[in-house]
């Protein structure tokens, strides 16, 4: 099984709005905690170690590319 990297959400704007609403009025530490818990819940739902490792590598590469001058 491979990580799906093409757009795959039926309503991406609605999901983004729900994500932002979930973070609303949280302190920065609470927001980080929410993100960590969300990652773990979704990782548990996916369950496939290979897909999860692909996602970790893709996310890290994207962050590193974005931080380049």
PyMOL Python script that loads the backbone (N, CA, C, O; Angstrom):
from pymol import cmd

cmd.read_pdbstr("""\
ATOM      1  N   UNK A   1       0.849  -1.178   0.000  1.00  0.00           N
ATOM      2  CA  UNK A   1       0.000   0.000   0.000  1.00  0.00           C
ATOM      3  C   UNK A   1       0.893   1.240   0.000  1.00  0.00           C
ATOM      4  O   UNK A   1       1.893   1.289   0.716  1.00  0.00           O
ATOM      5  N   UNK A   2       0.531   2.237  -0.802  1.00  0.00           N
ATOM      6  CA  UNK A   2       1.289   3.473  -0.888  1.00  0.00           C
ATOM      7  C   UNK A   2       0.480   4.649  -0.367  1.00  0.00           C
ATOM      8  O   UNK A   2      -0.751   4.641  -0.385  1.00  0.00           O
ATOM      9  N   UNK A   3       1.196   5.649   0.093  1.00  0.00           N
ATOM     10  CA  UNK A   3       0.597   6.888   0.570  1.00  0.00           C
ATOM     11  C   UNK A   3      -0.082   7.607  -0.592  1.00  0.00           C
ATOM     12  O   UNK A   3       0.515   7.764  -1.657  1.00  0.00           O
ATOM     13  N   UNK A   4      -1.300   8.036  -0.398  1.00  0.00           N
ATOM     14  CA  UNK A   4      -2.021   8.820  -1.401  1.00  0.00           C
ATOM     15  C   UNK A   4      -1.598  10.278  -1.217  1.00  0.00           C
ATOM     16  O   UNK A   4      -1.814  10.862  -0.155  1.00  0.00           O
ATOM     17  N   UNK A   5      -0.997  10.861  -2.254  1.00  0.00           N
ATOM     18  CA  UNK A   5      -0.555  12.253  -2.149  1.00  0.00           C
ATOM     19  C   UNK A   5      -1.358  13.187  -3.054  1.00  0.00           C
ATOM     20  O   UNK A   5      -1.221  14.407  -2.960  1.00  0.00           O
ATOM     21  N   UNK A   6      -2.189  12.629  -3.924  1.00  0.00           N
ATOM     22  CA  UNK A   6      -3.063  13.453  -4.741  1.00  0.00           C
ATOM     23  C   UNK A   6      -4.257  13.884  -3.882  1.00  0.00           C
ATOM     24  O   UNK A   6      -4.599  13.206  -2.914  1.00  0.00           O
ATOM     25  N   UNK A   7      -4.898  15.019  -4.236  1.00  0.00           N
ATOM     26  CA  UNK A   7      -6.079  15.441  -3.480  1.00  0.00           C
ATOM     27  C   UNK A   7      -7.090  14.301  -3.371  1.00  0.00           C
ATOM     28  O   UNK A   7      -7.426  13.663  -4.369  1.00  0.00           O
ATOM     29  N   UNK A   8      -7.574  14.050  -2.145  1.00  0.00           N
ATOM     30  CA  UNK A   8      -8.443  12.900  -1.912  1.00  0.00           C
ATOM     31  C   UNK A   8      -9.596  13.226  -0.968  1.00  0.00           C
ATOM     32  O   UNK A   8     -10.375  12.335  -0.629  1.00  0.00           O
ATOM     33  N   UNK A   9      -9.722  14.465  -0.541  1.00  0.00           N
ATOM     34  CA  UNK A   9     -10.818  14.857   0.344  1.00  0.00           C
ATOM     35  C   UNK A   9     -12.018  15.288  -0.488  1.00  0.00           C
ATOM     36  O   UNK A   9     -11.869  16.024  -1.464  1.00  0.00           O
ATOM     37  N   UNK A  10     -13.201  14.833  -0.108  1.00  0.00           N
ATOM     38  CA  UNK A  10     -14.395  15.212  -0.864  1.00  0.00           C
ATOM     39  C   UNK A  10     -14.759  16.681  -0.654  1.00  0.00           C
ATOM     40  O   UNK A  10     -15.355  17.303  -1.534  1.00  0.00           O
ATOM     41  N   UNK A  11     -14.407  17.235   0.499  1.00  0.00           N
ATOM     42  CA  UNK A  11     -14.709  18.638   0.802  1.00  0.00           C
ATOM     43  C   UNK A  11     -13.532  19.239   1.571  1.00  0.00           C
ATOM     44  O   UNK A  11     -13.633  19.455   2.779  1.00  0.00           O
ATOM     45  N   UNK A  12     -12.418  19.513   0.887  1.00  0.00           N
ATOM     46  CA  UNK A  12     -11.215  19.980   1.589  1.00  0.00           C
ATOM     47  C   UNK A  12     -11.404  21.293   2.337  1.00  0.00           C
ATOM     48  O   UNK A  12     -10.853  21.464   3.424  1.00  0.00           O
ATOM     49  N   UNK A  13     -12.168  22.219   1.779  1.00  0.00           N
ATOM     50  CA  UNK A  13     -12.389  23.489   2.458  1.00  0.00           C
ATOM     51  C   UNK A  13     -13.174  23.295   3.750  1.00  0.00           C
ATOM     52  O   UNK A  13     -12.895  23.948   4.756  1.00  0.00           O
ATOM     53  N   UNK A  14     -14.151  22.402   3.720  1.00  0.00           N
ATOM     54  CA  UNK A  14     -14.929  22.111   4.925  1.00  0.00           C
ATOM     55  C   UNK A  14     -14.055  21.474   6.000  1.00  0.00           C
ATOM     56  O   UNK A  14     -14.176  21.799   7.181  1.00  0.00           O
ATOM     57  N   UNK A  15     -13.175  20.564   5.584  1.00  0.00           N
ATOM     58  CA  UNK A  15     -12.271  19.948   6.556  1.00  0.00           C
ATOM     59  C   UNK A  15     -11.333  20.987   7.146  1.00  0.00           C
ATOM     60  O   UNK A  15     -11.122  21.012   8.358  1.00  0.00           O
ATOM     61  N   UNK A  16     -10.766  21.847   6.303  1.00  0.00           N
ATOM     62  CA  UNK A  16      -9.849  22.881   6.794  1.00  0.00           C
ATOM     63  C   UNK A  16     -10.568  23.792   7.791  1.00  0.00           C
ATOM     64  O   UNK A  16     -10.010  24.134   8.834  1.00  0.00           O
ATOM     65  N   UNK A  17     -11.778  24.178   7.480  1.00  0.00           N
ATOM     66  CA  UNK A  17     -12.559  25.030   8.390  1.00  0.00           C
ATOM     67  C   UNK A  17     -12.795  24.320   9.728  1.00  0.00           C
ATOM     68  O   UNK A  17     -12.670  24.937  10.786  1.00  0.00           O
ATOM     69  N   UNK A  18     -13.131  23.041   9.687  1.00  0.00           N
ATOM     70  CA  UNK A  18     -13.336  22.272  10.923  1.00  0.00           C
ATOM     71  C   UNK A  18     -12.039  22.170  11.720  1.00  0.00           C
ATOM     72  O   UNK A  18     -12.055  22.256  12.947  1.00  0.00           O
ATOM     73  N   UNK A  19     -10.917  21.985  11.024  1.00  0.00           N
ATOM     74  CA  UNK A  19      -9.625  21.911  11.705  1.00  0.00           C
ATOM     75  C   UNK A  19      -9.298  23.230  12.400  1.00  0.00           C
ATOM     76  O   UNK A  19      -8.884  23.237  13.559  1.00  0.00           O
ATOM     77  N   UNK A  20      -9.481  24.329  11.706  1.00  0.00           N
ATOM     78  CA  UNK A  20      -9.221  25.643  12.297  1.00  0.00           C
ATOM     79  C   UNK A  20     -10.162  25.892  13.471  1.00  0.00           C
ATOM     80  O   UNK A  20      -9.732  26.398  14.507  1.00  0.00           O
ATOM     81  N   UNK A  21     -11.434  25.546  13.326  1.00  0.00           N
ATOM     82  CA  UNK A  21     -12.398  25.722  14.414  1.00  0.00           C
ATOM     83  C   UNK A  21     -12.011  24.900  15.642  1.00  0.00           C
ATOM     84  O   UNK A  21     -12.212  25.338  16.775  1.00  0.00           O
ATOM     85  N   UNK A  22     -11.460  23.716  15.418  1.00  0.00           N
ATOM     86  CA  UNK A  22     -11.055  22.857  16.525  1.00  0.00           C
ATOM     87  C   UNK A  22      -9.927  23.493  17.330  1.00  0.00           C
ATOM     88  O   UNK A  22      -9.828  23.282  18.538  1.00  0.00           O
ATOM     89  N   UNK A  23      -9.085  24.264  16.668  1.00  0.00           N
ATOM     90  CA  UNK A  23      -7.955  24.933  17.334  1.00  0.00           C
ATOM     91  C   UNK A  23      -8.339  26.268  17.968  1.00  0.00           C
ATOM     92  O   UNK A  23      -7.595  26.814  18.782  1.00  0.00           O
ATOM     93  N   UNK A  24      -9.497  26.782  17.591  1.00  0.00           N
ATOM     94  CA  UNK A  24      -9.904  28.118  18.057  1.00  0.00           C
ATOM     95  C   UNK A  24      -9.924  28.200  19.592  1.00  0.00           C
ATOM     96  O   UNK A  24     -10.441  27.317  20.276  1.00  0.00           O
ATOM     97  N   UNK A  25      -9.352  29.276  20.094  1.00  0.00           N
ATOM     98  CA  UNK A  25      -9.319  29.606  21.526  1.00  0.00           C
ATOM     99  C   UNK A  25      -8.443  28.671  22.346  1.00  0.00           C
ATOM    100  O   UNK A  25      -8.532  28.683  23.574  1.00  0.00           O
ATOM    101  N   UNK A  26      -7.602  27.861  21.712  1.00  0.00           N
ATOM    102  CA  UNK A  26      -6.659  27.038  22.454  1.00  0.00           C
ATOM    103  C   UNK A  26      -5.347  27.800  22.619  1.00  0.00           C
ATOM    104  O   UNK A  26      -4.946  28.562  21.739  1.00  0.00           O
ATOM    105  N   UNK A  27      -4.692  27.590  23.739  1.00  0.00           N
ATOM    106  CA  UNK A  27      -3.345  28.110  23.926  1.00  0.00           C
ATOM    107  C   UNK A  27      -2.413  27.367  22.969  1.00  0.00           C
ATOM    108  O   UNK A  27      -2.761  26.294  22.477  1.00  0.00           O
ATOM    109  N   UNK A  28      -1.237  27.927  22.703  1.00  0.00           N
ATOM    110  CA  UNK A  28      -0.307  27.301  21.776  1.00  0.00           C
ATOM    111  C   UNK A  28       0.036  25.869  22.185  1.00  0.00           C
ATOM    112  O   UNK A  28       0.069  24.973  21.341  1.00  0.00           O
ATOM    113  N   UNK A  29       0.289  25.653  23.467  1.00  0.00           N
ATOM    114  CA  UNK A  29       0.616  24.298  23.946  1.00  0.00           C
ATOM    115  C   UNK A  29      -0.564  23.349  23.733  1.00  0.00           C
ATOM    116  O   UNK A  29      -0.364  22.189  23.371  1.00  0.00           O
ATOM    117  N   UNK A  30      -1.779  23.824  23.953  1.00  0.00           N
ATOM    118  CA  UNK A  30      -2.961  22.985  23.726  1.00  0.00           C
ATOM    119  C   UNK A  30      -3.124  22.668  22.242  1.00  0.00           C
ATOM    120  O   UNK A  30      -3.525  21.561  21.881  1.00  0.00           O
ATOM    121  N   UNK A  31      -2.816  23.634  21.389  1.00  0.00           N
ATOM    122  CA  UNK A  31      -2.902  23.423  19.952  1.00  0.00           C
ATOM    123  C   UNK A  31      -1.896  22.363  19.497  1.00  0.00           C
ATOM    124  O   UNK A  31      -2.216  21.505  18.674  1.00  0.00           O
ATOM    125  N   UNK A  32      -0.679  22.433  20.040  1.00  0.00           N
ATOM    126  CA  UNK A  32       0.319  21.412  19.722  1.00  0.00           C
ATOM    127  C   UNK A  32      -0.125  20.040  20.230  1.00  0.00           C
ATOM    128  O   UNK A  32       0.054  19.033  19.545  1.00  0.00           O
ATOM    129  N   UNK A  33      -0.699  20.003  21.419  1.00  0.00           N
ATOM    130  CA  UNK A  33      -1.180  18.735  21.982  1.00  0.00           C
ATOM    131  C   UNK A  33      -2.306  18.170  21.121  1.00  0.00           C
ATOM    132  O   UNK A  33      -2.346  16.967  20.860  1.00  0.00           O
ATOM    133  N   UNK A  34      -3.215  19.030  20.681  1.00  0.00           N
ATOM    134  CA  UNK A  34      -4.310  18.586  19.813  1.00  0.00           C
ATOM    135  C   UNK A  34      -3.749  17.987  18.522  1.00  0.00           C
ATOM    136  O   UNK A  34      -4.201  16.929  18.082  1.00  0.00           O
ATOM    137  N   UNK A  35      -2.765  18.660  17.915  1.00  0.00           N
ATOM    138  CA  UNK A  35      -2.159  18.141  16.682  1.00  0.00           C
ATOM    139  C   UNK A  35      -1.520  16.783  16.914  1.00  0.00           C
ATOM    140  O   UNK A  35      -1.683  15.874  16.101  1.00  0.00           O
ATOM    141  N   UNK A  36      -0.795  16.635  18.012  1.00  0.00           N
ATOM    142  CA  UNK A  36      -0.146  15.355  18.307  1.00  0.00           C
ATOM    143  C   UNK A  36      -1.180  14.248  18.493  1.00  0.00           C
ATOM    144  O   UNK A  36      -1.007  13.140  17.986  1.00  0.00           O
ATOM    145  N   UNK A  37      -2.243  14.547  19.213  1.00  0.00           N
ATOM    146  CA  UNK A  37      -3.283  13.541  19.438  1.00  0.00           C
ATOM    147  C   UNK A  37      -4.007  13.193  18.141  1.00  0.00           C
ATOM    148  O   UNK A  37      -4.355  12.035  17.908  1.00  0.00           O
ATOM    149  N   UNK A  38      -4.229  14.201  17.300  1.00  0.00           N
ATOM    150  CA  UNK A  38      -4.870  13.958  16.010  1.00  0.00           C
ATOM    151  C   UNK A  38      -3.995  13.061  15.136  1.00  0.00           C
ATOM    152  O   UNK A  38      -4.499  12.140  14.493  1.00  0.00           O
ATOM    153  N   UNK A  39      -2.695  13.325  15.110  1.00  0.00           N
ATOM    154  CA  UNK A  39      -1.767  12.491  14.334  1.00  0.00           C
ATOM    155  C   UNK A  39      -1.832  11.046  14.819  1.00  0.00           C
ATOM    156  O   UNK A  39      -1.903  10.121  14.010  1.00  0.00           O
ATOM    157  N   UNK A  40      -1.808  10.855  16.121  1.00  0.00           N
ATOM    158  CA  UNK A  40      -1.836   9.490  16.667  1.00  0.00           C
ATOM    159  C   UNK A  40      -3.165   8.788  16.390  1.00  0.00           C
ATOM    160  O   UNK A  40      -3.183   7.595  16.086  1.00  0.00           O
ATOM    161  N   UNK A  41      -4.271   9.513  16.493  1.00  0.00           N
ATOM    162  CA  UNK A  41      -5.575   8.917  16.180  1.00  0.00           C
ATOM    163  C   UNK A  41      -5.656   8.497  14.709  1.00  0.00           C
ATOM    164  O   UNK A  41      -6.121   7.402  14.395  1.00  0.00           O
ATOM    165  N   UNK A  42      -5.200   9.376  13.812  1.00  0.00           N
ATOM    166  CA  UNK A  42      -5.249   9.052  12.389  1.00  0.00           C
ATOM    167  C   UNK A  42      -4.264   7.937  12.034  1.00  0.00           C
ATOM    168  O   UNK A  42      -4.560   7.088  11.194  1.00  0.00           O
ATOM    169  N   UNK A  43      -3.088   7.940  12.678  1.00  0.00           N
ATOM    170  CA  UNK A  43      -2.121   6.859  12.451  1.00  0.00           C
ATOM    171  C   UNK A  43      -2.712   5.525  12.878  1.00  0.00           C
ATOM    172  O   UNK A  43      -2.547   4.519  12.188  1.00  0.00           O
ATOM    173  N   UNK A  44      -3.395   5.513  14.002  1.00  0.00           N
ATOM    174  CA  UNK A  44      -4.046   4.289  14.465  1.00  0.00           C
ATOM    175  C   UNK A  44      -5.113   3.841  13.472  1.00  0.00           C
ATOM    176  O   UNK A  44      -5.262   2.647  13.212  1.00  0.00           O
ATOM    177  N   UNK A  45      -5.850   4.790  12.922  1.00  0.00           N
ATOM    178  CA  UNK A  45      -6.891   4.467  11.950  1.00  0.00           C
ATOM    179  C   UNK A  45      -6.280   3.877  10.675  1.00  0.00           C
ATOM    180  O   UNK A  45      -6.802   2.903  10.132  1.00  0.00           O
ATOM    181  N   UNK A  46      -5.186   4.458  10.201  1.00  0.00           N
ATOM    182  CA  UNK A  46      -4.514   3.962   8.994  1.00  0.00           C
ATOM    183  C   UNK A  46      -3.907   2.591   9.256  1.00  0.00           C
ATOM    184  O   UNK A  46      -4.135   1.641   8.507  1.00  0.00           O
ATOM    185  N   UNK A  47      -3.140   2.506  10.321  1.00  0.00           N
ATOM    186  CA  UNK A  47      -2.621   1.229  10.777  1.00  0.00           C
ATOM    187  C   UNK A  47      -1.461   0.630  10.002  1.00  0.00           C
ATOM    188  O   UNK A  47      -0.721  -0.179  10.563  1.00  0.00           O
ATOM    189  N   UNK A  48      -1.271   0.983   8.756  1.00  0.00           N
ATOM    190  CA  UNK A  48      -0.226   0.384   7.926  1.00  0.00           C
ATOM    191  C   UNK A  48       1.103   1.116   8.139  1.00  0.00           C
ATOM    192  O   UNK A  48       1.260   2.272   7.746  1.00  0.00           O
ATOM    193  N   UNK A  49       2.050   0.423   8.767  1.00  0.00           N
ATOM    194  CA  UNK A  49       3.336   1.026   9.110  1.00  0.00           C
ATOM    195  C   UNK A  49       4.034   1.631   7.889  1.00  0.00           C
ATOM    196  O   UNK A  49       4.586   2.728   7.978  1.00  0.00           O
ATOM    197  N   UNK A  50       4.018   0.946   6.778  1.00  0.00           N
ATOM    198  CA  UNK A  50       4.679   1.462   5.582  1.00  0.00           C
ATOM    199  C   UNK A  50       4.096   2.785   5.108  1.00  0.00           C
ATOM    200  O   UNK A  50       4.841   3.695   4.743  1.00  0.00           O
ATOM    201  N   UNK A  51       2.793   2.898   5.112  1.00  0.00           N
ATOM    202  CA  UNK A  51       2.123   4.136   4.706  1.00  0.00           C
ATOM    203  C   UNK A  51       2.464   5.248   5.692  1.00  0.00           C
ATOM    204  O   UNK A  51       2.714   6.384   5.290  1.00  0.00           O
ATOM    205  N   UNK A  52       2.473   4.923   6.971  1.00  0.00           N
ATOM    206  CA  UNK A  52       2.778   5.927   7.985  1.00  0.00           C
ATOM    207  C   UNK A  52       4.208   6.448   7.842  1.00  0.00           C
ATOM    208  O   UNK A  52       4.448   7.647   7.989  1.00  0.00           O
ATOM    209  N   UNK A  53       5.154   5.559   7.557  1.00  0.00           N
ATOM    210  CA  UNK A  53       6.543   5.982   7.372  1.00  0.00           C
ATOM    211  C   UNK A  53       6.656   6.851   6.114  1.00  0.00           C
ATOM    212  O   UNK A  53       7.379   7.847   6.109  1.00  0.00           O
ATOM    213  N   UNK A  54       5.945   6.475   5.058  1.00  0.00           N
ATOM    214  CA  UNK A  54       5.935   7.313   3.852  1.00  0.00           C
ATOM    215  C   UNK A  54       5.408   8.712   4.171  1.00  0.00           C
ATOM    216  O   UNK A  54       5.955   9.705   3.693  1.00  0.00           O
ATOM    217  N   UNK A  55       4.352   8.791   4.973  1.00  0.00           N
ATOM    218  CA  UNK A  55       3.767  10.072   5.349  1.00  0.00           C
ATOM    219  C   UNK A  55       4.751  10.897   6.180  1.00  0.00           C
ATOM    220  O   UNK A  55       4.879  12.104   5.972  1.00  0.00           O
ATOM    221  N   UNK A  56       5.440  10.257   7.114  1.00  0.00           N
ATOM    222  CA  UNK A  56       6.436  10.965   7.922  1.00  0.00           C
ATOM    223  C   UNK A  56       7.529  11.546   7.035  1.00  0.00           C
ATOM    224  O   UNK A  56       7.897  12.711   7.189  1.00  0.00           O
ATOM    225  N   UNK A  57       8.048  10.748   6.112  1.00  0.00           N
ATOM    226  CA  UNK A  57       9.114  11.209   5.226  1.00  0.00           C
ATOM    227  C   UNK A  57       8.629  12.337   4.321  1.00  0.00           C
ATOM    228  O   UNK A  57       9.346  13.314   4.111  1.00  0.00           O
ATOM    229  N   UNK A  58       7.424  12.209   3.788  1.00  0.00           N
ATOM    230  CA  UNK A  58       6.876  13.236   2.904  1.00  0.00           C
ATOM    231  C   UNK A  58       6.660  14.548   3.646  1.00  0.00           C
ATOM    232  O   UNK A  58       6.973  15.619   3.126  1.00  0.00           O
ATOM    233  N   UNK A  59       6.129  14.466   4.851  1.00  0.00           N
ATOM    234  CA  UNK A  59       5.885  15.682   5.631  1.00  0.00           C
ATOM    235  C   UNK A  59       7.196  16.366   5.998  1.00  0.00           C
ATOM    236  O   UNK A  59       7.308  17.588   5.906  1.00  0.00           O
ATOM    237  N   UNK A  60       8.185  15.585   6.412  1.00  0.00           N
ATOM    238  CA  UNK A  60       9.490  16.161   6.773  1.00  0.00           C
ATOM    239  C   UNK A  60      10.143  16.805   5.551  1.00  0.00           C
ATOM    240  O   UNK A  60      10.659  17.919   5.637  1.00  0.00           O
ATOM    241  N   UNK A  61      10.121  16.111   4.421  1.00  0.00           N
ATOM    242  CA  UNK A  61      10.715  16.674   3.197  1.00  0.00           C
ATOM    243  C   UNK A  61      10.040  17.980   2.818  1.00  0.00           C
ATOM    244  O   UNK A  61      10.709  18.927   2.403  1.00  0.00           O
ATOM    245  N   UNK A  62       8.716  18.041   2.958  1.00  0.00           N
ATOM    246  CA  UNK A  62       7.980  19.250   2.624  1.00  0.00           C
ATOM    247  C   UNK A  62       8.370  20.391   3.545  1.00  0.00           C
ATOM    248  O   UNK A  62       8.520  21.525   3.091  1.00  0.00           O
ATOM    249  N   UNK A  63       8.535  20.115   4.827  1.00  0.00           N
ATOM    250  CA  UNK A  63       8.934  21.151   5.783  1.00  0.00           C
ATOM    251  C   UNK A  63      10.334  21.653   5.456  1.00  0.00           C
ATOM    252  O   UNK A  63      10.580  22.859   5.453  1.00  0.00           O
ATOM    253  N   UNK A  64      11.250  20.731   5.181  1.00  0.00           N
ATOM    254  CA  UNK A  64      12.627  21.117   4.871  1.00  0.00           C
ATOM    255  C   UNK A  64      12.704  21.922   3.577  1.00  0.00           C
ATOM    256  O   UNK A  64      13.465  22.887   3.495  1.00  0.00           O
ATOM    257  N   UNK A  65      11.931  21.541   2.575  1.00  0.00           N
ATOM    258  CA  UNK A  65      11.897  22.295   1.318  1.00  0.00           C
ATOM    259  C   UNK A  65      11.359  23.700   1.544  1.00  0.00           C
ATOM    260  O   UNK A  65      11.844  24.664   0.952  1.00  0.00           O
ATOM    261  N   UNK A  66      10.351  23.808   2.408  1.00  0.00           N
ATOM    262  CA  UNK A  66       9.731  25.108   2.682  1.00  0.00           C
ATOM    263  C   UNK A  66      10.626  26.033   3.487  1.00  0.00           C
ATOM    264  O   UNK A  66      10.433  27.248   3.460  1.00  0.00           O
ATOM    265  N   UNK A  67      11.599  25.488   4.201  1.00  0.00           N
ATOM    266  CA  UNK A  67      12.447  26.321   5.041  1.00  0.00           C
ATOM    267  C   UNK A  67      13.736  26.733   4.350  1.00  0.00           C
ATOM    268  O   UNK A  67      14.562  27.440   4.928  1.00  0.00           O
ATOM    269  N   UNK A  68      13.905  26.287   3.107  1.00  0.00           N
ATOM    270  CA  UNK A  68      15.105  26.649   2.362  1.00  0.00           C
ATOM    271  C   UNK A  68      15.035  28.129   1.970  1.00  0.00           C
ATOM    272  O   UNK A  68      13.963  28.638   1.642  1.00  0.00           O
ATOM    273  N   UNK A  69      16.180  28.812   2.005  1.00  0.00           N
ATOM    274  CA  UNK A  69      16.175  30.235   1.604  1.00  0.00           C
ATOM    275  C   UNK A  69      15.907  30.413   0.128  1.00  0.00           C
ATOM    276  O   UNK A  69      15.872  31.542  -0.362  1.00  0.00           O
TER     277      UNK A  69
END
""", "prot")
cmd.dss("prot")
cmd.show_as("cartoon", "prot")
cmd.util.cbc("prot")
cmd.orient("prot")
